Amino acid sequence: MNAALGLSPLQYGRGAGIFFLGYFLFEVPSNLALARVGARFWIARIAVVWGLVSMAMVFAVGPSSFNLLRFLLGAAEAGFYPGIVLYFTYWFPARERARALAQFSMASMAAGVVGAPLSGVLLSLRGAGGLDGWQWLFIVEGLPAVVLGIAAFMFLDNGPERAAWLPADEKAWLIDTLRRERDEASLAPATSWRGGLLNPAVWHLALVMFLIVTSSYGFSFFLPQLVKRLSGGSDLAVGMWSAIPFLVAAVGMIVVATHSDRTGERRLHVAACTAIAASGLAITSLTDAPIASFTVLVITAIGVYGFTPPFWSLPTTFLRGDGAAAGIGLINSVGNLGGFVGPFVMGWAQGASGDFRLGLRVLATSAICSGLVVITIRAQGAGRRNPEP
């Protein structure tokens, strides 16, 4: 794609990151809309529009159109992940939330396991149907989102109150448990949308996420190119090898989330993951041995993805109602600006020095700073043991 569109490493990094500007601008409004109109309609809307814009990437012809479509893709996806985090507060008691988020996030890891080799196959379809392989990649990527968005609208329930499939006794228990949690949090400092946006702990968490996302997206966007540099293999081989870090990260994510739920501790679990990520990125920048470097990349993936469940269990301990919609949206929108910085830094470093060493060291520094910041968070209930039933 870079060759077809005439993109330099810096232009690719910039275009990859512009996605997050659209994401940033529309994140909080999208999450507030979900709280107003319901998850069923809004999550379906996000999926369908995202799929259509993704397929429209086949019409990119140069840097300008690539940047525009990346921005629109970010605007289309805005609100999806924080919307899911908010939606889970309607269904899962606090003590179960990290594992629920881990199971949901495993879908992303599974997409990497399946998508990486599939991408290699699709990239080999050069000229099929008059399209290049990278164009087929975007078509095949976007179509399932449209189909599953329609399925979400047909089958998703907005909450347990309307879940006809849930047995009456289980429904009553779940509704009562969640109601008691809301009552116990009635004195929480952030229940209005204004409180969610102005709460200092929300901005503290946004900084934590910005720093680790800078590392994680710099890592994930350039992982295939890193593997290509180490192996010199074909597109298909690179896709197969790139699937391995996602597979290992999925297992690591479940282990981290389960331990975090069992102990009720969140902050140190996040910090430990950022330390693993920082160590892996730093070591990768210091060695050229292919096997050793790839092994370290796999370990790095555990850190950059394993932080997600315990991290997102932090804001749901002190945000409620519109405050949760606004605060979670703000954390994700500000935090995901790191998705612009990380790929940009990696593209700049590659263009300036011809390799990724400097960029990897910047990403490692960002990850370790994220861990140092998260352990200083102080908020009502944040990071402390969840009450037992």
C-alpha positions as CSV (number, residue, x, y, z in Angstrom):
1,M,0.0,0.0,0.0
2,N,2.8,2.4,0.9
3,A,4.3,1.8,-2.5
4,A,1.0,2.1,-4.4
5,L,0.1,5.4,-2.6
6,G,3.6,6.8,-2.6
7,L,3.7,7.0,1.2
8,S,7.1,7.5,3.0
9,P,7.6,6.0,6.4
10,L,6.8,9.4,8.0
11,Q,3.6,9.8,5.9
12,Y,2.4,6.3,6.8
13,G,3.1,6.9,10.5
14,R,1.2,10.2,10.3
15,G,-1.7,8.7,8.4
16,A,-1.9,5.8,10.8
17,G,-2.1,8.3,13.7
18,I,-4.6,10.7,12.2
19,F,-7.2,8.0,12.9
20,F,-7.0,9.0,16.5
21,L,-7.7,12.7,15.9
22,G,-11.1,11.8,14.6
23,Y,-11.5,9.3,17.5
24,F,-10.6,12.1,20.0
25,L,-13.0,14.6,18.7
26,F,-16.1,12.4,18.7
27,E,-15.4,10.0,21.6
28,V,-17.2,11.8,24.5
29,P,-20.2,12.8,22.4
30,S,-20.5,9.2,21.1
31,N,-20.4,7.7,24.6
32,L,-23.0,10.2,25.9
33,A,-25.2,9.3,22.9
34,L,-24.9,5.6,23.8
35,A,-26.1,6.4,27.4
36,R,-29.0,8.3,25.9
37,V,-30.2,6.0,23.0
38,G,-29.1,2.7,24.3
39,A,-26.2,0.3,23.4
40,R,-28.3,-1.8,21.0
41,F,-28.7,1.0,18.5
42,W,-25.5,2.9,19.0
43,I,-23.1,0.0,18.9
44,A,-24.8,-1.3,15.8
45,R,-24.5,2.2,14.2
46,I,-20.7,2.4,15.0
47,A,-20.1,-1.1,13.5
48,V,-22.0,-0.5,10.3
49,V,-20.5,3.0,9.6
50,W,-17.0,1.8,10.5
51,G,-17.3,-1.1,8.1
52,L,-18.4,1.1,5.3
53,V,-15.6,3.6,5.8
54,S,-13.1,0.8,6.1
55,M,-14.1,-0.6,2.7
56,A,-13.9,2.9,1.3
57,M,-10.1,2.8,1.9
58,V,-9.9,1.1,-1.5
59,F,-10.5,4.5,-3.1
60,A,-7.3,6.0,-1.5
61,V,-5.0,7.3,-4.2
62,G,-2.3,9.2,-2.3
63,P,-1.3,10.8,1.1
64,S,-4.2,13.3,1.2
65,S,-7.0,10.8,0.5
66,F,-5.3,8.2,2.8
67,N,-5.3,10.8,5.7
68,L,-8.9,11.9,5.1
69,L,-10.2,8.3,5.1
70,R,-8.1,7.5,8.3
71,F,-9.7,10.5,10.0
72,L,-13.2,9.4,9.0
73,L,-12.4,5.9,10.2
74,G,-11.5,7.3,13.6
75,A,-14.7,9.4,13.7
76,A,-16.7,6.3,12.8
77,E,-15.2,4.1,15.5
78,A,-15.3,6.8,18.2
79,G,-17.1,5.5,21.3
80,F,-17.0,1.8,20.5
81,Y,-14.5,0.6,23.2
82,P,-15.5,3.0,25.9
83,G,-19.1,2.2,25.0
84,I,-18.5,-1.4,25.6
85,V,-16.8,-0.6,29.0
86,L,-19.8,1.4,29.9
87,Y,-22.2,-1.3,28.7
88,F,-20.4,-3.9,30.8
89,T,-21.2,-1.8,33.9
90,Y,-24.9,-2.6,33.1
91,W,-24.3,-6.3,33.2
92,F,-21.3,-7.2,35.4
93,P,-20.7,-6.5,39.2
94,A,-17.4,-4.7,39.9
95,R,-15.7,-7.9,41.1
96,E,-16.3,-9.6,37.8
97,R,-15.4,-6.8,35.4
98,A,-11.7,-7.3,34.7
99,R,-12.4,-10.9,33.5
100,A,-15.4,-9.8,31.5
101,L,-13.2,-7.1,29.8
102,A,-10.5,-9.6,29.2
103,Q,-12.8,-12.1,27.5
104,F,-14.1,-9.3,25.3
105,S,-10.6,-8.0,24.5
106,M,-9.6,-11.6,23.6
107,A,-11.7,-11.0,20.5
108,S,-9.0,-8.4,19.5
109,M,-6.3,-10.9,20.1
110,A,-8.2,-13.5,18.1
111,A,-8.5,-11.0,15.3
112,G,-4.8,-10.7,15.3
113,V,-4.3,-14.5,15.3
114,V,-6.7,-14.9,12.4
115,G,-6.2,-11.5,10.7
116,A,-2.4,-11.5,10.5
117,P,-2.1,-14.6,8.3
118,L,-5.3,-13.8,6.4
119,S,-3.8,-10.4,5.6
120,G,-0.8,-12.2,4.1
121,V,-3.1,-14.3,1.9
122,L,-5.1,-11.2,0.8
123,L,-2.0,-9.2,0.1
124,S,-1.0,-11.9,-2.4
125,L,-4.2,-11.2,-4.5
126,R,-2.4,-8.7,-6.6
127,G,-4.6,-7.8,-9.6
128,A,-7.5,-10.2,-8.8
129,G,-10.7,-8.5,-9.9
130,G,-8.7,-5.5,-10.9
131,L,-7.8,-4.7,-7.3
132,D,-4.5,-4.8,-5.5
133,G,-4.0,-7.1,-2.5
134,W,-4.2,-4.2,0.0
135,Q,-7.5,-3.1,-1.4
136,W,-8.9,-6.6,-1.0
137,L,-7.7,-6.5,2.6
138,F,-9.8,-3.4,3.4
139,I,-12.9,-4.9,1.7
140,V,-12.7,-8.2,3.6
141,E,-11.9,-6.3,6.8
142,G,-14.9,-4.0,6.6
143,L,-17.7,-6.3,5.4
144,P,-18.0,-8.4,8.6
145,A,-18.4,-5.3,10.7
146,V,-21.4,-4.2,8.6
147,V,-23.0,-7.7,8.9
148,L,-22.4,-8.0,12.6
149,G,-23.5,-4.4,13.2
150,I,-26.9,-5.4,11.8
151,A,-26.9,-8.5,13.9
152,A,-26.1,-6.4,17.0
153,F,-29.2,-4.3,16.3
154,M,-31.4,-7.3,16.0
155,F,-30.2,-9.3,19.1
156,L,-28.4,-7.0,21.6
157,D,-30.2,-6.2,24.9
158,N,-29.7,-2.8,26.5
159,G,-29.5,-4.3,30.0
160,P,-30.6,-7.3,32.1
161,E,-34.0,-5.8,32.7
162,R,-35.0,-6.5,29.1
163,A,-33.1,-9.8,28.7
164,A,-35.9,-12.4,27.9
165,W,-33.2,-15.2,27.7
166,L,-32.1,-14.7,31.3
167,P,-33.9,-16.9,33.9
168,A,-36.1,-14.9,36.3
169,D,-34.1,-15.7,39.4
170,E,-30.8,-14.9,37.8
171,K,-32.2,-11.6,36.4
172,A,-33.5,-10.6,39.8
173,W,-30.2,-11.4,41.5
174,L,-28.2,-9.4,38.9
175,I,-30.5,-6.4,38.9
176,D,-30.4,-6.3,42.7
177,T,-26.6,-6.7,42.9
178,L,-26.0,-3.9,40.4
179,R,-28.6,-1.7,42.2
180,R,-26.8,-2.2,45.5
181,E,-23.5,-1.2,44.0
182,R,-25.0,1.9,42.6
183,D,-26.6,2.8,46.0
184,E,-23.2,2.2,47.7
185,A,-21.6,4.6,45.2
186,S,-24.3,7.3,45.6
187,L,-21.7,9.5,47.2
188,A,-19.2,9.0,44.4
189,P,-17.7,12.3,43.2
190,A,-18.6,11.8,39.6
191,T,-22.2,11.0,38.7
192,S,-23.0,13.8,36.3
193,W,-21.4,14.3,32.9
194,R,-19.7,17.5,34.2
195,G,-18.4,15.6,37.2
196,G,-17.0,12.9,34.9
197,L,-15.2,15.4,32.8
198,L,-13.7,17.5,35.6
199,N,-12.8,14.7,38.1
200,P,-9.0,14.8,38.6
201,A,-8.7,11.0,38.7
202,V,-10.2,10.9,35.2
203,W,-7.5,13.1,33.8
204,H,-4.9,11.1,35.8
205,L,-6.1,7.9,34.1
206,A,-6.2,9.6,30.7
207,L,-2.5,10.4,31.1
208,V,-1.7,6.8,32.1
209,M,-3.6,5.6,29.0
210,F,-2.0,8.1,26.7
211,L,1.5,7.0,27.7
212,I,0.8,3.2,27.3
213,V,-1.2,3.6,24.1
214,T,1.7,5.6,22.6
215,S,3.7,2.4,23.2
216,S,1.1,-0.2,22.3
217,Y,0.0,1.4,19.0
218,G,3.6,2.2,17.9
219,F,4.3,-1.5,18.6
220,S,1.2,-2.9,16.9
221,F,1.3,-0.8,13.7
222,F,4.9,-1.5,13.1
223,L,4.9,-5.2,14.3
224,P,4.7,-6.6,10.7
225,Q,7.5,-4.4,9.6
226,L,9.6,-5.4,12.6
227,V,9.0,-9.1,11.8
228,K,9.8,-8.4,8.2
229,R,13.1,-6.9,9.1
230,L,14.0,-9.8,11.4
231,S,12.9,-12.6,9.1
232,G,13.1,-11.2,5.5
233,G,10.1,-13.5,4.8
234,S,7.2,-13.2,2.4
235,D,4.0,-11.3,3.2
236,L,2.3,-14.6,4.1
237,A,5.2,-15.7,6.3
238,V,5.3,-12.3,8.1
239,G,1.5,-12.6,8.6
240,M,1.9,-16.1,10.2
241,W,4.7,-15.0,12.5
242,S,2.9,-11.8,13.5
243,A,0.0,-13.9,14.7
244,I,2.1,-15.5,17.5
245,P,2.4,-12.4,19.7
246,F,-1.4,-11.9,19.7
247,L,-2.0,-15.5,20.6
248,V,0.4,-15.3,23.6
249,A,-1.0,-11.9,24.6
250,A,-4.5,-13.4,24.8
251,V,-3.4,-16.0,27.3
252,G,-1.5,-13.4,29.3
253,M,-4.5,-11.1,29.3
254,I,-6.7,-13.7,30.9
255,V,-4.1,-14.6,33.5
256,V,-3.6,-10.9,34.5
257,A,-7.4,-10.2,34.6
258,T,-8.1,-13.3,36.6
259,H,-5.4,-12.5,39.2
260,S,-6.6,-8.9,39.3
261,D,-10.2,-9.9,40.0
262,R,-9.2,-12.5,42.6
263,T,-7.0,-10.1,44.5
264,G,-9.2,-7.0,43.9
265,E,-6.0,-5.0,43.1
266,R,-5.8,-2.9,39.8
267,R,-3.0,-0.4,39.9
268,L,0.0,-2.7,40.5
269,H,-1.3,-5.0,37.8
270,V,-1.4,-2.2,35.3
271,A,2.1,-1.1,36.4
272,A,3.5,-4.6,36.1
273,C,2.2,-4.8,32.5
274,T,3.7,-1.5,31.5
275,A,7.1,-2.6,33.0
276,I,7.0,-5.8,30.9
277,A,6.2,-3.7,27.8
278,A,8.9,-1.2,28.5
279,S,11.5,-3.9,29.1
280,G,10.6,-5.8,25.9
281,L,10.7,-2.6,23.7
282,A,14.0,-1.6,25.2
283,I,15.6,-5.0,24.7
284,T,14.3,-5.2,21.1
285,S,16.1,-2.0,20.3
286,L,19.4,-3.4,21.6
287,T,19.6,-6.8,19.7
288,D,19.7,-7.9,16.1
289,A,19.5,-11.6,16.8
290,P,16.2,-12.7,15.0
291,I,15.1,-15.4,17.4
292,A,15.9,-13.4,20.5
293,S,14.3,-10.3,19.1
294,F,11.1,-12.1,18.1
295,T,10.9,-13.8,21.5
296,V,11.1,-10.4,23.2
297,L,8.5,-9.0,20.9
298,V,6.1,-11.8,22.0
299,I,6.8,-10.9,25.7
300,T,6.2,-7.2,24.9
301,A,2.8,-8.1,23.5
302,I,1.8,-9.5,26.9
303,G,2.6,-6.1,28.5
304,V,1.0,-3.8,25.9
305,Y,-2.3,-5.8,25.8
306,G,-2.4,-7.3,29.3
307,F,-2.9,-3.9,31.0
308,T,-6.3,-3.4,29.4
309,P,-8.7,-5.3,31.8
310,P,-7.3,-4.1,35.1
311,F,-6.9,-0.5,33.7
312,W,-10.6,-0.3,32.6
313,S,-11.7,-1.7,35.9
314,L,-10.3,1.4,37.6
315,P,-12.7,4.2,36.4
316,T,-15.8,2.0,36.8
317,T,-15.1,2.0,40.6
318,F,-15.8,5.7,41.0
319,L,-17.8,6.8,38.0
320,R,-21.5,6.4,37.7
321,G,-24.3,7.4,35.3
322,D,-23.6,10.2,32.9
323,G,-20.3,10.7,34.8
324,A,-19.3,7.2,33.7
325,A,-20.3,7.9,30.1
326,A,-18.4,11.2,29.9
327,G,-15.4,10.1,32.1
328,I,-14.8,6.8,30.3
329,G,-15.1,8.5,27.0
330,L,-12.7,11.2,28.0
331,I,-10.1,8.7,29.3
332,N,-10.3,6.8,26.0
333,S,-10.3,9.8,23.7
334,V,-7.4,11.6,25.4
335,G,-5.5,8.3,26.0
336,N,-5.9,7.3,22.4
337,L,-4.1,10.4,21.2
338,G,-1.1,8.2,22.0
339,G,-2.3,6.2,18.9
340,F,-1.3,9.2,16.9
341,V,2.0,9.8,18.7
342,G,3.3,6.2,18.7
343,P,3.0,5.4,15.0
344,F,4.3,8.9,14.2
345,V,7.4,8.4,16.4
346,M,8.1,5.0,14.8
347,G,7.7,6.4,11.3
348,W,9.9,9.4,12.1
349,A,12.6,7.3,13.6
350,Q,12.6,4.9,10.7
351,G,12.9,7.8,8.2
352,A,15.5,9.6,10.2
353,S,17.9,6.7,11.1
354,G,16.9,3.9,8.7
355,D,15.8,1.5,11.6
356,F,13.5,1.3,14.5
357,R,15.9,1.5,17.4
358,L,15.3,5.1,18.4
359,G,11.5,4.7,18.1
360,L,11.5,1.6,20.2
361,R,13.4,3.4,23.0
362,V,10.9,6.3,22.9
363,L,8.1,3.8,23.2
364,A,9.8,2.0,26.1
365,T,10.2,5.3,28.0
366,S,6.6,6.1,27.5
367,A,5.5,2.7,28.8
368,I,7.6,2.9,32.0
369,C,6.3,6.5,32.6
370,S,2.7,5.1,32.4
371,G,3.5,2.6,35.1
372,L,5.0,5.2,37.4
373,V,2.0,7.5,37.0
374,V,-0.7,4.8,37.6
375,I,0.6,3.8,41.0
376,T,0.0,7.4,42.2
377,I,-3.7,7.4,41.4
378,R,-6.0,8.4,44.3
379,A,-9.7,8.2,43.8
380,Q,-12.7,6.9,45.8
381,G,-12.5,3.2,45.4
382,A,-9.9,3.2,42.6
383,G,-7.6,0.3,42.7
384,R,-8.9,-1.1,46.0
385,R,-10.4,-4.5,46.6
386,N,-14.0,-4.8,45.4
387,P,-16.5,-5.8,48.0
388,E,-17.3,-9.5,48.2
389,P,-20.8,-10.7,47.7
